[in-house]
Amino acid sequence: MSVPVALEELARRVEEFGAYPFVISASHERQAHVVSVTIRFDGARFSFAAGQTTRTNISSSEAATLLWPGAGGPYGLIVDGTAALDGDAVTVTPTRAVLHRLADAPEDLPSCISIEQTS
């Protein structure tokens, strides 16, 4: 089930984490492919230039995940979405976004914080 993402909060978090996440896609055989990308976020969708393997994976499965592993903070940012091809680029419409506690963060922090609509 997809959870409505609070796009304004997501935009704030993307600004905080930067424009260089990893994108995770999977082949038809379910083999994961992870690459670093430079994203643009227009407030509703992410877009980025993609190589052949990522484009091939997206053509067989619309699922993609963007991962900002975090630097200096207790959380990383994970955005799941529906991906589509646009020439040599990929667009990802967010369906779920969470801040996920990093392994070395204090254990008294929540392990996962959803970035979702509350209304």
MARMARGU-913592 format. One record per residue: x, y, z of N, C-alpha, C in turn. Coordinates in steps of 0.05 Angstrom, whole numbers. Example, Ala and Ser with C-alpha at 12.3 -4.5 7.8 and 13.67 -1.06 7.14 Angstrom:
MARMARGU-913592
n_xx->264, n_yy->-114, n_zz->156, ca_xx->246, ca_yy->-90, ca_zz->156, c_xx->264, c_yy->-66, c_zz->156;
n_xx->257, n_yy->-45, n_zz->142, ca_xx->273, ca_yy->-21, ca_zz->143, c_xx->258, c_yy->1, c_zz->157;
END
This chain:
MARMARGU-913592
n_xx->17, n_yy->-23, n_zz->0, ca_xx->0, ca_yy->0, ca_zz->0, c_xx->18, c_yy->25, c_zz->0;
n_xx->11, n_yy->44, n_zz->-15, ca_xx->26, ca_yy->69, ca_zz->-16, c_xx->15, c_yy->89, c_zz->4;
n_xx->34, n_yy->103, n_zz->16, ca_xx->27, ca_yy->123, ca_zz->36, c_xx->31, c_yy->150, c_zz->24;
n_xx->11, n_yy->168, n_zz->25, ca_xx->15, ca_yy->195, ca_zz->14, c_xx->39, c_yy->209, c_zz->27;
n_xx->57, n_yy->218, n_zz->11, ca_xx->82, ca_yy->231, ca_zz->21, c_xx->77, c_yy->261, c_zz->25;
n_xx->86, n_yy->272, n_zz->47, ca_xx->85, ca_yy->301, ca_zz->52, c_xx->106, c_yy->314, c_zz->35;
n_xx->99, n_yy->323, n_zz->11, ca_xx->119, ca_yy->333, ca_zz->-8, c_xx->134, c_yy->357, c_zz->2;
n_xx->121, n_yy->375, n_zz->17, ca_xx->135, ca_yy->398, ca_zz->27, c_xx->157, c_yy->390, c_zz->47;
n_xx->151, n_yy->371, n_zz->65, ca_xx->171, ca_yy->361, ca_zz->83, c_xx->192, c_yy->346, c_zz->69;
n_xx->185, n_yy->330, n_zz->48, ca_xx->205, ca_yy->316, ca_zz->33, c_xx->224, c_yy->335, c_zz->19;
n_xx->213, n_yy->356, n_zz->7, ca_xx->230, ca_yy->376, ca_zz->-6, c_xx->250, c_yy->388, c_zz->14;
n_xx->241, n_yy->393, n_zz->38, ca_xx->259, ca_yy->404, ca_zz->59, c_xx->281, c_yy->384, c_zz->66;
n_xx->274, n_yy->359, n_zz->68, ca_xx->293, ca_yy->338, ca_zz->74, c_xx->313, c_yy->334, c_zz->52;
n_xx->304, n_yy->334, n_zz->27, ca_xx->321, ca_yy->332, ca_zz->4, c_xx->341, c_yy->354, c_zz->3;
n_xx->332, n_yy->378, n_zz->9, ca_xx->351, ca_yy->401, ca_zz->11, c_xx->372, c_yy->396, c_zz->32;
n_xx->363, n_yy->385, n_zz->55, ca_xx->381, ca_yy->379, ca_zz->77, c_xx->402, c_yy->358, c_zz->69;
n_xx->393, n_yy->337, n_zz->56, ca_xx->411, ca_yy->314, ca_zz->50, c_xx->427, c_yy->318, c_zz->24;
n_xx->418, n_yy->335, n_zz->6, ca_xx->433, ca_yy->341, ca_zz->-18, c_xx->423, c_yy->327, c_zz->-43;
n_xx->436, n_yy->333, n_zz->-65, ca_xx->426, ca_yy->324, ca_zz->-92, c_xx->440, c_yy->299, c_zz->-102;
n_xx->453, n_yy->284, n_zz->-84, ca_xx->469, ca_yy->261, ca_zz->-93, c_xx->462, c_yy->235, c_zz->-79;
n_xx->438, n_yy->225, n_zz->-82, ca_xx->431, ca_yy->199, ca_zz->-70, c_xx->441, c_yy->176, c_zz->-87;
n_xx->437, n_yy->152, n_zz->-78, ca_xx->440, ca_yy->128, ca_zz->-93, c_xx->412, c_yy->120, c_zz->-103;
n_xx->411, n_yy->109, n_zz->-127, ca_xx->386, ca_yy->98, ca_zz->-137, c_xx->389, c_yy->68, c_zz->-137;
n_xx->368, n_yy->54, n_zz->-128, ca_xx->368, ca_yy->25, ca_zz->-127, c_xx->345, c_yy->16, c_zz->-145;
n_xx->352, n_yy->-1, n_zz->-165, ca_xx->333, ca_yy->-13, ca_zz->-182, c_xx->339, c_yy->-43, c_zz->-183;
n_xx->321, n_yy->-58, n_zz->-195, ca_xx->325, ca_yy->-87, ca_zz->-196, c_xx->319, c_yy->-97, c_zz->-224;
n_xx->335, n_yy->-117, n_zz->-232, ca_xx->332, ca_yy->-129, ca_zz->-258, c_xx->307, c_yy->-147, c_zz->-258;
n_xx->300, n_yy->-157, n_zz->-281, ca_xx->278, ca_yy->-176, ca_zz->-284, c_xx->283, c_yy->-201, c_zz->-267;
n_xx->309, n_yy->-207, n_zz->-263, ca_xx->316, ca_yy->-231, ca_zz->-247, c_xx->319, c_yy->-224, c_zz->-218;
n_xx->311, n_yy->-199, n_zz->-210, ca_xx->312, ca_yy->-189, ca_zz->-183, c_xx->340, c_yy->-184, c_zz->-172;
n_xx->359, n_yy->-179, n_zz->-189, ca_xx->385, ca_yy->-172, ca_zz->-181, c_xx->387, c_yy->-142, c_zz->-177;
n_xx->395, n_yy->-133, n_zz->-153, ca_xx->396, ca_yy->-105, ca_zz->-147, c_xx->418, c_yy->-91, c_zz->-162;
n_xx->413, n_yy->-66, n_zz->-169, ca_xx->433, ca_yy->-49, ca_zz->-182, c_xx->432, c_yy->-22, c_zz->-167;
n_xx->456, n_yy->-14, n_zz->-158, ca_xx->458, ca_yy->11, ca_zz->-141, c_xx->478, c_yy->29, c_zz->-154;
n_xx->470, n_yy->54, n_zz->-160, ca_xx->488, ca_yy->74, ca_zz->-171, c_xx->483, c_yy->101, c_zz->-158;
n_xx->503, n_yy->118, n_zz->-158, ca_xx->501, ca_yy->145, ca_zz->-149, c_xx->490, c_yy->162, c_zz->-172;
n_xx->472, n_yy->181, n_zz->-165, ca_xx->460, ca_yy->198, ca_zz->-186, c_xx->459, c_yy->227, c_zz->-175;
n_xx->455, n_yy->245, n_zz->-193, ca_xx->450, ca_yy->273, ca_zz->-186, c_xx->420, c_yy->278, c_zz->-193;
n_xx->405, n_yy->285, n_zz->-172, ca_xx->376, ca_yy->288, ca_zz->-176, c_xx->367, c_yy->317, c_zz->-178;
n_xx->344, n_yy->320, n_zz->-190, ca_xx->329, ca_yy->346, ca_zz->-189, c_xx->302, c_yy->338, c_zz->-177;
n_xx->292, n_yy->355, n_zz->-160, ca_xx->266, ca_yy->350, ca_zz->-148, c_xx->249, c_yy->375, c_zz->-153;
n_xx->227, n_yy->371, n_zz->-168, ca_xx->210, ca_yy->394, ca_zz->-175, c_xx->187, c_yy->398, c_zz->-155;
n_xx->189, n_yy->385, n_zz->-132, ca_xx->168, ca_yy->387, ca_zz->-112, c_xx->147, c_yy->365, c_zz->-114;
n_xx->148, n_yy->349, n_zz->-136, ca_xx->129, ca_yy->327, ca_zz->-139, c_xx->143, c_yy->302, c_zz->-149;
n_xx->164, n_yy->306, n_zz->-165, ca_xx->179, ca_yy->283, ca_zz->-177, c_xx->209, c_yy->288, c_zz->-177;
n_xx->224, n_yy->266, n_zz->-175, ca_xx->252, ca_yy->267, ca_zz->-178, c_xx->259, c_yy->261, c_zz->-208;
n_xx->281, n_yy->272, n_zz->-218, ca_xx->290, ca_yy->264, ca_zz->-244, c_xx->320, c_yy->263, c_zz->-243;
n_xx->332, n_yy->245, n_zz->-260, ca_xx->361, ca_yy->243, ca_zz->-261, c_xx->369, c_yy->228, c_zz->-286;
n_xx->393, n_yy->234, n_zz->-296, ca_xx->404, ca_yy->219, ca_zz->-319, c_xx->411, c_yy->191, c_zz->-309;
n_xx->406, n_yy->171, n_zz->-326, ca_xx->410, ca_yy->143, ca_zz->-318, c_xx->425, c_yy->128, c_zz->-340;
n_xx->441, n_yy->109, n_zz->-330, ca_xx->456, ca_yy->92, ca_zz->-349, c_xx->438, c_yy->70, c_zz->-359;
n_xx->450, n_yy->54, n_zz->-377, ca_xx->436, ca_yy->32, ca_zz->-391, c_xx->423, c_yy->12, c_zz->-371;
n_xx->438, n_yy->3, n_zz->-352, ca_xx->428, ca_yy->-17, ca_zz->-333, c_xx->404, c_yy->-7, c_zz->-318;
n_xx->406, n_yy->17, n_zz->-307, ca_xx->383, ca_yy->29, ca_zz->-292, c_xx->359, c_yy->32, c_zz->-311;
n_xx->363, n_yy->42, n_zz->-335, ca_xx->341, ca_yy->45, ca_zz->-353, c_xx->328, c_yy->18, c_zz->-361;
n_xx->345, n_yy->-2, n_zz->-365, ca_xx->334, ca_yy->-29, ca_zz->-371, c_xx->318, c_yy->-40, c_zz->-347;
n_xx->328, n_yy->-36, n_zz->-323, ca_xx->314, ca_yy->-45, ca_zz->-299, c_xx->287, c_yy->-31, c_zz->-297;
n_xx->287, n_yy->-5, n_zz->-301, ca_xx->262, ca_yy->11, ca_zz->-298, c_xx->242, c_yy->3, c_zz->-320;
n_xx->252, n_yy->-5, n_zz->-343, ca_xx->233, ca_yy->-13, ca_zz->-364, c_xx->219, c_yy->-39, c_zz->-358;
n_xx->231, n_yy->-56, n_zz->-340, ca_xx->218, ca_yy->-81, ca_zz->-333, c_xx->204, c_yy->-80, c_zz->-306;
n_xx->210, n_yy->-59, n_zz->-290, ca_xx->197, ca_yy->-56, ca_zz->-264, c_xx->196, c_yy->-26, c_zz->-257;
n_xx->173, n_yy->-17, n_zz->-250, ca_xx->170, ca_yy->12, ca_zz->-244, c_xx->180, c_yy->20, c_zz->-216;
n_xx->189, n_yy->1, n_zz->-200, ca_xx->198, ca_yy->6, ca_zz->-173, c_xx->227, c_yy->17, c_zz->-172;
n_xx->231, n_yy->38, n_zz->-157, ca_xx->258, ca_yy->48, ca_zz->-152, c_xx->259, c_yy->60, c_zz->-124;
n_xx->283, n_yy->60, n_zz->-113, ca_xx->287, ca_yy->72, ca_zz->-87, c_xx->311, c_yy->91, c_zz->-88;
n_xx->308, n_yy->114, n_zz->-76, ca_xx->329, ca_yy->133, ca_zz->-73, c_xx->339, c_yy->132, c_zz->-45;
n_xx->365, n_yy->132, n_zz->-41, ca_xx->377, ca_yy->129, ca_zz->-14, c_xx->398, c_yy->149, c_zz->-9;
n_xx->394, n_yy->165, n_zz->11, ca_xx->414, ca_yy->184, ca_zz->21, c_xx->424, c_yy->171, c_zz->47;
n_xx->449, n_yy->160, n_zz->48, ca_xx->457, ca_yy->145, ca_zz->72, c_xx->461, c_yy->162, c_zz->97;
n_xx->462, n_yy->188, n_zz->94, ca_xx->465, ca_yy->206, ca_zz->117, c_xx->494, c_yy->211, c_zz->122;
n_xx->500, n_yy->235, n_zz->131, ca_xx->527, ca_yy->242, ca_zz->137, c_xx->526, c_yy->261, c_zz->161;
n_xx->537, n_yy->252, n_zz->183, ca_xx->538, ca_yy->269, ca_zz->207, c_xx->513, c_yy->270, c_zz->224;
n_xx->491, n_yy->258, n_zz->214, ca_xx->467, ca_yy->259, ca_zz->230, c_xx->458, c_yy->231, c_zz->238;
n_xx->438, n_yy->229, n_zz->253, ca_xx->429, ca_yy->202, ca_zz->262, c_xx->412, c_yy->187, c_zz->242;
n_xx->404, n_yy->200, n_zz->220, ca_xx->385, ca_yy->187, ca_zz->202, c_xx->395, c_yy->189, c_zz->173;
n_xx->387, n_yy->169, n_zz->157, ca_xx->389, ca_yy->170, ca_zz->128, c_xx->361, c_yy->174, c_zz->117;
n_xx->359, n_yy->181, n_zz->92, ca_xx->333, ca_yy->186, ca_zz->79, c_xx->329, c_yy->165, c_zz->58;
n_xx->306, n_yy->152, n_zz->58, ca_xx->299, ca_yy->131, ca_zz->39, c_xx->272, c_yy->139, c_zz->26;
n_xx->272, n_yy->140, n_zz->-1, ca_xx->248, ca_yy->147, ca_zz->-15, c_xx->242, c_yy->125, c_zz->-35;
n_xx->219, n_yy->112, n_zz->-32, ca_xx->210, ca_yy->92, ca_zz->-51, c_xx->192, c_yy->106, c_zz->-71;
n_xx->191, n_yy->97, n_zz->-95, ca_xx->174, ca_yy->110, ca_zz->-115, c_xx->168, c_yy->93, c_zz->-140;
n_xx->151, n_yy->105, n_zz->-156, ca_xx->144, ca_yy->94, ca_zz->-182, c_xx->161, c_yy->108, c_zz->-203;
n_xx->177, n_yy->92, n_zz->-218, ca_xx->195, ca_yy->103, ca_zz->-237, c_xx->185, c_yy->101, c_zz->-265;
n_xx->193, n_yy->120, n_zz->-282, ca_xx->186, ca_yy->119, ca_zz->-311, c_xx->210, c_yy->129, c_zz->-327;
n_xx->212, n_yy->120, n_zz->-351, ca_xx->233, ca_yy->129, ca_zz->-369, c_xx->224, c_yy->154, c_zz->-384;
n_xx->243, n_yy->172, n_zz->-387, ca_xx->239, ca_yy->197, ca_zz->-403, c_xx->265, c_yy->201, c_zz->-419;
n_xx->267, n_yy->187, n_zz->-442, ca_xx->291, ca_yy->187, ca_zz->-457, c_xx->314, c_yy->173, c_zz->-442;
n_xx->336, n_yy->187, n_zz->-439, ca_xx->359, ca_yy->176, ca_zz->-423, c_xx->356, c_yy->182, c_zz->-393;
n_xx->334, n_yy->195, n_zz->-386, ca_xx->329, ca_yy->202, ca_zz->-358, c_xx->308, c_yy->184, c_zz->-346;
n_xx->308, n_yy->185, n_zz->-319, ca_xx->287, ca_yy->170, ca_zz->-304, c_xx->273, c_yy->191, c_zz->-286;
n_xx->247, n_yy->188, n_zz->-283, ca_xx->232, ca_yy->203, ca_zz->-264, c_xx->222, c_yy->184, c_zz->-243;
n_xx->221, n_yy->194, n_zz->-218, ca_xx->211, ca_yy->177, ca_zz->-196, c_xx->190, c_yy->194, c_zz->-181;
n_xx->166, n_yy->184, n_zz->-179, ca_xx->145, ca_yy->197, ca_zz->-164, c_xx->144, c_yy->183, c_zz->-136;
n_xx->149, n_yy->198, n_zz->-115, ca_xx->151, ca_yy->186, ca_zz->-88, c_xx->124, c_yy->173, c_zz->-80;
n_xx->126, n_yy->149, n_zz->-68, ca_xx->103, ca_yy->136, ca_zz->-57, c_xx->106, c_yy->131, c_zz->-27;
n_xx->131, n_yy->132, n_zz->-17, ca_xx->137, ca_yy->128, ca_zz->11, c_xx->164, c_yy->141, c_zz->17;
n_xx->166, n_yy->154, n_zz->39, ca_xx->192, ca_yy->166, ca_zz->47, c_xx->195, c_yy->164, c_zz->77;
n_xx->219, n_yy->156, n_zz->85, ca_xx->224, ca_yy->153, ca_zz->114, c_xx->252, c_yy->163, c_zz->120;
n_xx->255, n_yy->172, n_zz->145, ca_xx->282, ca_yy->176, ca_zz->156, c_xx->288, c_yy->151, c_zz->172;
n_xx->310, n_yy->138, n_zz->166, ca_xx->317, ca_yy->113, ca_zz->179, c_xx->342, c_yy->116, c_zz->196;
n_xx->339, n_yy->108, n_zz->222, ca_xx->362, ca_yy->112, ca_zz->240, c_xx->386, c_yy->96, c_zz->230;
n_xx->409, n_yy->109, n_zz->231, ca_xx->434, ca_yy->97, ca_zz->223, c_xx->444, c_yy->78, c_zz->245;
n_xx->460, n_yy->58, n_zz->237, ca_xx->469, ca_yy->37, ca_zz->256, c_xx->484, c_yy->48, c_zz->280;
n_xx->499, n_yy->70, n_zz->277, ca_xx->515, ca_yy->81, ca_zz->299, c_xx->500, c_yy->103, c_zz->314;
n_xx->475, n_yy->108, n_zz->308, ca_xx->459, ca_yy->128, ca_zz->322, c_xx->450, c_yy->118, c_zz->349;
n_xx->444, n_yy->136, n_zz->368, ca_xx->434, ca_yy->127, ca_zz->394, c_xx->409, c_yy->110, c_zz->391;
n_xx->408, n_yy->88, n_zz->406, ca_xx->386, ca_yy->69, ca_zz->404, c_xx->360, c_yy->80, c_zz->416;
n_xx->362, n_yy->102, n_zz->431, ca_xx->337, ca_yy->113, ca_zz->442, c_xx->322, c_yy->130, c_zz->422;
n_xx->333, n_yy->135, n_zz->399, ca_xx->319, ca_yy->149, ca_zz->377, c_xx->300, c_yy->130, c_zz->363;
n_xx->278, n_yy->141, n_zz->352, ca_xx->260, ca_yy->123, ca_zz->337, c_xx->276, c_yy->111, c_zz->313;
n_xx->270, n_yy->86, n_zz->307, ca_xx->285, ca_yy->73, ca_zz->286, c_xx->277, c_yy->82, c_zz->258;
n_xx->251, n_yy->91, n_zz->256, ca_xx->241, ca_yy->99, ca_zz->230, c_xx->220, c_yy->121, c_zz->234;
n_xx->223, n_yy->142, n_zz->218, ca_xx->204, ca_yy->164, ca_zz->219, c_xx->192, c_yy->168, c_zz->191;
n_xx->166, n_yy->163, n_zz->188, ca_xx->153, ca_yy->166, ca_zz->162, c_xx->150, c_yy->196, c_zz->156;
n_xx->154, n_yy->202, n_zz->130, ca_xx->148, ca_yy->229, ca_zz->120, c_xx->123, c_yy->226, c_zz->104;
n_xx->100, n_yy->230, n_zz->116, ca_xx->75, ca_yy->224, ca_zz->103, c_xx->54, c_yy->245, c_zz->110;
n_xx->34, n_yy->246, n_zz->94, ca_xx->11, ca_yy->265, ca_zz->99, c_xx->-3, c_yy->256, c_zz->124;
n_xx->-11, n_yy->275, n_zz->140, ca_xx->-25, ca_yy->269, ca_zz->165, c_xx->-55, c_yy->276, c_zz->162;
n_xx->-63, n_yy->289, n_zz->141, ca_xx->-91, ca_yy->296, ca_zz->138, c_xx->-105, c_yy->279, c_zz->117;
END
